[in-house]
Amino acid sequence: MKIKLRPRFEKSYRSRILPNKKLVKQTQERIALFRENTMHPLLKNHPLTGAKRELRSFSVTGDVRIVYQLSGDDDAIFFDIGSHNQVY
């Protein structure tokens, strides 16, 4: 699966994830799992509602989420990463 990163995702990743090495490792592991199987139960992958109803989200940790959209057959666009309150 090819993953494209939006500027907002990159900015959020640098400020929210990079300062915590444990969180960096867990994020990398979950993205690898996402590439293998987007619907793996550990990801808790689900569609969003309301204004973001065209997007989906999956869990990195209990509170950290990645908001994304599937694009084409084997592509995903990552829009944002952060806690539940930060990304919704």
C-alpha positions in Angstrom: 0.0 0.0 0.0 1.2 3.5 -0.9 0.7 6.1 1.8 0.7 9.8 1.0 1.2 12.3 3.8 -0.6 15.7 3.9 1.3 18.7 5.3 -1.0 18.8 8.4 -0.1 15.1 9.2 3.6 15.8 8.9 3.3 18.9 11.1 1.3 17.0 13.7 3.6 14.1 13.6 6.6 16.3 14.3 5.0 18.1 17.2 2.9 15.4 18.8 4.7 12.1 18.1 8.4 12.7 17.5 9.2 14.0 21.0 8.1 10.6 22.4 10.4 7.7 21.2 8.0 5.0 22.5 5.2 6.6 20.6 7.3 6.9 17.4 8.0 3.1 17.6 4.3 2.3 18.2 3.2 4.5 15.3 5.6 2.8 13.0 4.3 -0.6 14.0 0.7 0.3 13.6 1.4 1.9 10.1 3.1 -1.4 9.1 0.1 -3.3 10.4 -2.2 -1.0 8.5 -0.2 -1.6 5.3 -0.7 -5.4 5.7 -4.3 -5.4 6.8 -6.3 -2.2 7.0 -9.0 -3.9 9.0 -6.9 -5.7 11.6 -8.8 -5.7 14.9 -5.9 -4.0 16.8 -6.3 -0.9 14.6 -10.0 -0.3 15.5 -10.4 1.1 12.0 -13.7 2.9 11.6 -15.5 5.5 9.5 -16.0 9.0 10.8 -19.3 10.9 10.9 -20.4 14.5 10.5 -18.2 16.9 8.7 -15.5 14.2 8.3 -17.8 11.5 7.1 -15.6 10.9 4.0 -12.6 10.0 6.2 -11.7 7.0 8.4 -9.5 6.6 11.5 -7.4 3.9 13.1 -5.8 3.7 16.5 -2.1 3.9 17.3 -2.6 3.8 21.1 -5.7 4.0 23.3 -6.0 7.7 22.6 -3.7 8.4 19.5 -5.5 8.2 16.1 -4.5 8.5 12.5 -7.2 10.1 10.3 -7.0 9.0 6.7 -8.8 8.4 3.4 -8.5 5.5 1.0 -7.6 6.7 -2.5 -7.7 4.3 -5.4 -7.2 0.5 -5.0 -4.0 0.5 -2.9 -3.4 4.1 -1.7 -4.2 5.9 1.5 -3.8 9.6 2.3 -3.0 10.4 6.0 -4.6 13.7 7.0 -3.8 14.0 10.7 -2.4 12.2 13.8 -3.0 13.0 17.5 -5.2 12.4 20.4 -8.9 11.9 20.0 -9.6 15.6 20.9 -6.8 16.9 18.6 -7.9 15.1 15.4 -11.7 15.3 15.8 
